[in-house]
Each structure stands twice: as C-alpha cells, then as structure tokens.
Amino acid sequence: MVLIILLFYWAGSKLDERAGSEKPVYTAILSLVGVFAALYITLKDFIKKKDG
C-alpha cells in the first residue's frame, strides 16, 4: 500500500520538476490518486479473502 502511494508521489514530483511549477500540483493530485488506488486494491483483496 505504501509502495503504491510513494510511486505516485515520486511520479508527481518528477512531473512538477519538468513543468517548473511553483506549487506541487502534480504531486498533490497523483498522491491522492495513489491513496485511492492503494485503498481500492487493499479493499478488493480483503473482500476477496473474506469470500474465499
């Protein structure tokens, strides 16, 4: 879960560096996407194990 969030954070920070923006817009957006992706994967696995 943490790995997914860190991967999205890293991608966002690299995009912010390339864009040269003053505010970390891409970092914030991709970090949130990473959190939701990690929650989705975790909940999907949890439900799958509970049913199995």
ROPA-44930 format. One record per atom (N, C-alpha, C, CB): residue number from 0; residue in one letter; x negated, y, z. Coordinates in Angstrom, 2 decimals, decimal comma. Each point is the difference from the previous one (the first is absolute). Glycine has a CB too. Example, Ala and Ser with C-alpha at 12.3 -4.5 7.8 and 13.67 -1.06 7.14 Angstrom:
<nodes>
+-----+---+---------+---------+---------+
:   k : r :       u :       v :       w :
+-----+---+---------+---------+---------+
:   0 : a :  -13,19 :   -5,69 :    7,80 :
:   0 : a :    0,89 :    1,19 :    0,00 :
:   0 : a :   -0,90 :    1,20 :    0,00 :
:   0 : a :    1,89 :   -1,17 :    1,25 :
:   1 : s :   -1,54 :    2,22 :   -1,97 :
:   1 : s :   -0,82 :    1,19 :    0,06 :
:   1 : s :    0,77 :    1,09 :    0,73 :
:   1 : s :   -1,18 :   -0,63 :   -2,15 :
+-----+---+---------+---------+---------+
</nodes>
This chain:
<nodes>
+-----+---+---------+---------+---------+
:   k : r :       u :       v :       w :
+-----+---+---------+---------+---------+
:   0 : m :   -0,83 :   -1,19 :    0,00 :
:   0 : m :    0,83 :    1,19 :    0,00 :
:   0 : m :   -0,88 :    1,25 :    0,00 :
:   0 : m :    1,83 :   -1,26 :    1,21 :
:   1 : v :   -2,82 :    1,27 :   -0,35 :
:   1 : v :   -0,89 :    1,15 :    0,08 :
:   1 : v :   -0,81 :    0,14 :   -1,28 :
:   1 : v :   -0,13 :   -0,27 :    2,49 :
:   2 : l :   -0,25 :   -0,86 :   -3,08 :
:   2 : l :   -0,78 :    0,03 :   -1,23 :
:   2 : l :    0,77 :    0,67 :   -1,13 :
:   2 : l :   -1,17 :   -2,08 :    0,72 :
:   3 : i :    2,44 :    1,80 :   -0,83 :
:   3 : i :    0,83 :    0,61 :   -1,04 :
:   3 : i :    0,08 :    1,51 :    0,20 :
:   3 : i :    1,33 :   -2,12 :   -0,20 :
:   4 : i :   -1,10 :    2,54 :    1,43 :
:   4 : i :    0,10 :    1,44 :    0,29 :
:   4 : i :   -1,33 :    0,69 :   -0,29 :
:   4 : i :    1,75 :   -0,46 :    1,76 :
:   5 : l :   -2,84 :   -0,14 :   -1,35 :
:   5 : l :   -1,31 :    0,60 :   -0,25 :
:   5 : l :   -0,32 :    0,06 :   -1,49 :
:   5 : l :   -0,76 :   -0,84 :    2,21 :
:   6 : l :    1,18 :   -0,16 :   -2,96 :
:   6 : l :   -0,23 :    0,00 :   -1,44 :
:   6 : l :    0,74 :    1,16 :   -0,67 :
:   6 : l :   -0,30 :   -2,50 :    0,05 :
:   7 : f :    1,55 :    2,70 :    0,33 :
:   7 : f :    0,77 :    1,11 :   -0,56 :
:   7 : f :   -0,56 :    1,34 :    0,46 :
:   7 : f :    2,04 :   -1,46 :   -0,05 :
:   8 : y :   -2,50 :    1,54 :    1,29 :
:   8 : y :   -0,61 :    1,23 :    0,50 :
:   8 : y :   -1,26 :    0,33 :   -0,79 :
:   8 : y :    0,92 :   -0,46 :    2,29 :
:   9 : w :   -1,75 :   -0,55 :   -2,52 :
:   9 : w :   -1,24 :    0,19 :   -0,76 :
:   9 : w :    0,30 :    0,47 :   -1,42 :
:   9 : w :   -1,11 :   -1,77 :    1,39 :
:  10 : a :    2,10 :    1,14 :   -2,03 :
:  10 : a :    0,37 :    0,41 :   -1,36 :
:  10 : a :    0,49 :    1,44 :   -0,02 :
:  10 : a :    0,59 :   -2,38 :   -0,55 :
:  11 : g :    0,20 :    2,76 :    1,53 :
:  11 : g :    0,49 :    1,37 :    0,08 :
:  11 : g :   -1,11 :    1,01 :    0,22 :
:  11 : g :    2,11 :   -0,90 :    0,89 :
:  12 : s :   -3,07 :    0,55 :   -0,06 :
:  12 : s :   -1,10 :    0,94 :    0,23 :
:  12 : s :   -0,87 :    0,15 :   -1,24 :
:  12 : s :    0,01 :   -0,62 :    2,42 :
:  13 : k :   -0,19 :   -0,46 :   -3,17 :
:  13 : k :   -0,75 :    0,09 :   -1,26 :
:  13 : k :    0,74 :    0,86 :   -1,02 :
:  13 : k :   -1,00 :   -2,26 :    0,45 :
:  14 : l :    2,31 :    2,11 :   -0,51 :
:  14 : l :    0,79 :    0,83 :   -0,92 :
:  14 : l :   -0,06 :    1,47 :    0,41 :
:  14 : l :    1,51 :   -1,94 :   -0,45 :
:  15 : d :   -1,49 :    2,21 :    1,74 :
:  15 : d :   -0,11 :    1,39 :    0,47 :
:  15 : d :   -1,36 :    0,60 :   -0,35 :
:  15 : d :    1,59 :   -0,54 :    1,86 :
:  16 : e :   -2,64 :   -0,28 :   -1,76 :
:  16 : e :   -1,33 :    0,48 :   -0,38 :
:  16 : e :   -0,05 :    0,36 :   -1,48 :
:  16 : e :   -1,02 :   -1,41 :    1,80 :
:  17 : r :    1,59 :    0,55 :   -2,64 :
:  17 : r :    0,00 :    0,26 :   -1,44 :
:  17 : r :    0,84 :    1,20 :   -0,37 :
:  17 : r :   -0,34 :   -2,42 :   -0,38 :
:  18 : a :    1,47 :    2,58 :    1,05 :
:  18 : a :    0,90 :    1,11 :   -0,31 :
:  18 : a :   -0,54 :    1,32 :    0,54 :
:  18 : a :    1,93 :   -1,58 :    0,03 :
:  19 : g :   -2,76 :    1,51 :    0,99 :
:  19 : g :   -0,57 :    1,21 :    0,59 :
:  19 : g :    1,02 :    0,84 :    0,75 :
:  19 : g :   -1,65 :   -0,01 :   -1,82 :
:  20 : s :    2,69 :   -0,64 :    2,31 :
:  20 : s :    1,04 :    0,74 :    0,71 :
:  20 : s :   -0,45 :    0,34 :    1,42 :
:  20 : s :    1,76 :   -1,15 :   -1,37 :
:  21 : e :   -1,25 :    2,27 :    1,87 :
:  21 : e :   -0,36 :    0,44 :    1,35 :
:  21 : e :    0,69 :   -0,84 :    1,07 :
:  21 : e :   -0,32 :    2,31 :   -0,88 :
:  22 : k :    1,54 :   -2,72 :    0,60 :
:  22 : k :    0,75 :   -0,81 :    0,96 :
:  22 : k :   -0,01 :   -1,45 :   -0,47 :
:  22 : k :    1,48 :    1,97 :    0,61 :
:  23 : p :   -1,55 :   -2,91 :    0,33 :
:  23 : p :   -0,07 :   -1,42 :   -0,37 :
:  23 : p :    1,37 :   -0,57 :   -0,37 :
:  23 : p :   -1,96 :   -0,24 :    1,52 :
:  24 : v :    2,50 :    0,70 :   -2,63 :
:  24 : v :    1,34 :   -0,40 :   -0,41 :
:  24 : v :    0,03 :   -1,48 :   -0,38 :
:  24 : v :    0,46 :    2,34 :   -0,79 :
:  25 : y :   -1,39 :   -2,76 :   -0,06 :
:  25 : y :   -0,02 :   -1,39 :   -0,44 :
:  25 : y :   -0,28 :   -0,95 :    1,16 :
:  25 : y :   -0,77 :    0,76 :   -2,26 :
:  26 : t :   -0,08 :   -0,34 :    3,17 :
:  26 : t :   -0,30 :   -0,83 :    1,16 :
:  26 : t :    1,25 :   -0,21 :    0,85 :
:  26 : t :   -2,36 :    0,84 :    0,00 :
:  27 : a :    3,11 :    0,21 :    0,22 :
:  27 : a :    1,22 :   -0,11 :    0,81 :
:  27 : a :    1,04 :   -0,87 :   -0,68 :
:  27 : a :   -0,46 :    2,26 :    0,96 :
:  28 : i :    0,67 :   -2,04 :   -2,25 :
:  28 : i :    1,02 :   -0,76 :   -0,73 :
:  28 : i :   -0,38 :   -1,48 :   -0,07 :
:  28 : i :    0,57 :    2,04 :   -1,34 :
:  29 : l :   -1,81 :   -2,32 :    0,94 :
:  29 : l :   -0,40 :   -1,40 :   -0,14 :
:  29 : l :   -0,12 :   -0,69 :    1,35 :
:  29 : l :   -1,20 :    0,60 :   -2,09 :
:  30 : s :    0,88 :    0,13 :    3,15 :
:  30 : s :   -0,01 :   -0,61 :    1,33 :
:  30 : s :    1,40 :   -0,44 :    0,41 :
:  30 : s :   -1,98 :    1,42 :    0,63 :
:  31 : l :    2,97 :   -0,59 :   -0,90 :
:  31 : l :    1,38 :   -0,38 :    0,30 :
:  31 : l :    0,45 :   -1,18 :   -0,85 :
:  31 : l :    0,50 :    2,37 :    0,62 :
:  32 : v :   -0,87 :   -2,38 :   -1,89 :
:  32 : v :    0,32 :   -1,13 :   -0,86 :
:  32 : v :   -0,65 :   -1,27 :    0,55 :
:  32 : v :    0,20 :    1,53 :   -2,01 :
:  33 : g :   -1,43 :   -1,40 :    2,48 :
:  33 : g :   -0,70 :   -1,14 :    0,59 :
:  33 : g :    0,68 :   -0,52 :    1,25 :
:  33 : g :   -2,10 :    0,89 :   -0,93 :
:  34 : v :    2,60 :    0,00 :    1,76 :
:  34 : v :    0,72 :   -0,42 :    1,21 :
:  34 : v :    1,26 :   -0,75 :   -0,37 :
:  34 : v :   -0,91 :    1,98 :    1,25 :
:  35 : f :    1,68 :   -1,45 :   -2,20 :
:  35 : f :    1,22 :   -0,68 :   -0,41 :
:  35 : f :   -0,29 :   -1,33 :   -0,69 :
:  35 : f :    1,10 :    2,23 :   -0,25 :
:  36 : a :   -2,16 :   -2,29 :   -0,54 :
:  36 : a :   -0,37 :   -1,25 :   -0,65 :
:  36 : a :   -0,41 :   -1,05 :    1,04 :
:  36 : a :   -0,74 :    1,28 :   -2,05 :
:  37 : a :   -0,03 :   -0,86 :    3,04 :
:  37 : a :   -0,43 :   -0,92 :    1,05 :
:  37 : a :    1,19 :   -0,49 :    0,82 :
:  37 : a :   -2,22 :    1,15 :    0,09 :
:  38 : l :    3,14 :   -0,26 :    0,23 :
:  38 : l :    1,20 :   -0,42 :    0,74 :
:  38 : l :    0,84 :   -0,96 :   -0,82 :
:  38 : l :    0,00 :    2,19 :    1,20 :
:  39 : y :    0,15 :   -1,91 :   -2,49 :
:  39 : y :    0,78 :   -0,88 :   -0,87 :
:  39 : y :   -0,61 :   -1,40 :   -0,04 :
:  39 : y :    0,70 :    1,99 :   -1,38 :
:  40 : i :   -1,99 :   -2,06 :    1,18 :
:  40 : i :   -0,66 :   -1,31 :   -0,08 :
:  40 : i :    0,08 :   -0,73 :    1,33 :
:  40 : i :   -1,55 :    0,90 :   -1,75 :
:  41 : t :    1,35 :   -0,19 :    2,85 :
:  41 : t :    0,05 :   -0,62 :    1,32 :
:  41 : t :    1,40 :   -0,52 :    0,31 :
:  41 : t :   -1,84 :    1,51 :    0,76 :
:  42 : l :    2,85 :   -0,69 :   -1,01 :
:  42 : l :    1,38 :   -0,43 :    0,27 :
:  42 : l :    0,42 :   -1,15 :   -0,91 :
:  42 : l :    0,54 :    2,31 :    0,75 :
:  43 : k :   -0,97 :   -2,26 :   -2,00 :
:  43 : k :    0,33 :   -1,08 :   -0,93 :
:  43 : k :   -0,61 :   -1,32 :    0,48 :
:  43 : k :    0,11 :    1,66 :   -1,90 :
:  44 : d :   -1,37 :   -1,63 :    2,33 :
:  44 : d :   -0,64 :   -1,20 :    0,52 :
:  44 : d :    0,65 :   -0,48 :    1,29 :
:  44 : d :   -2,13 :    0,73 :   -1,06 :
:  45 : f :    2,52 :    0,20 :    1,93 :
:  45 : f :    0,63 :   -0,36 :    1,26 :
:  45 : f :    1,35 :   -0,68 :   -0,23 :
:  45 : f :   -1,16 :    1,92 :    1,10 :
:  46 : i :    1,96 :   -1,38 :   -2,00 :
:  46 : i :    1,30 :   -0,59 :   -0,31 :
:  46 : i :   -0,17 :   -1,36 :   -0,66 :
:  46 : i :    0,99 :    2,30 :   -0,25 :
:  47 : k :   -1,99 :   -2,41 :   -0,62 :
:  47 : k :   -0,26 :   -1,27 :   -0,68 :
:  47 : k :   -0,38 :   -1,08 :    1,00 :
:  47 : k :   -0,73 :    1,26 :   -2,06 :
:  48 : k :   -0,11 :   -0,93 :    3,04 :
:  48 : k :   -0,42 :   -0,96 :    1,02 :
:  48 : k :    1,15 :   -0,36 :    0,93 :
:  48 : k :   -2,32 :    0,90 :   -0,13 :
:  49 : k :    3,19 :    0,07 :    0,40 :
:  49 : k :    1,12 :   -0,24 :    0,90 :
:  49 : k :    1,01 :   -0,96 :   -0,63 :
:  49 : k :   -0,32 :    2,28 :    0,99 :
:  50 : d :    0,55 :   -2,14 :   -2,30 :
:  50 : d :    0,94 :   -0,87 :   -0,70 :
:  50 : d :   -0,57 :   -1,39 :   -0,23 :
:  50 : d :    0,98 :    2,01 :   -1,09 :
:  51 : g :   -2,28 :   -2,11 :    0,92 :
:  51 : g :   -0,65 :   -1,25 :   -0,35 :
:  51 : g :   -0,09 :   -0,92 :    1,14 :
:  51 : g :   -1,25 :    1,15 :   -1,69 :
+-----+---+---------+---------+---------+
</nodes>
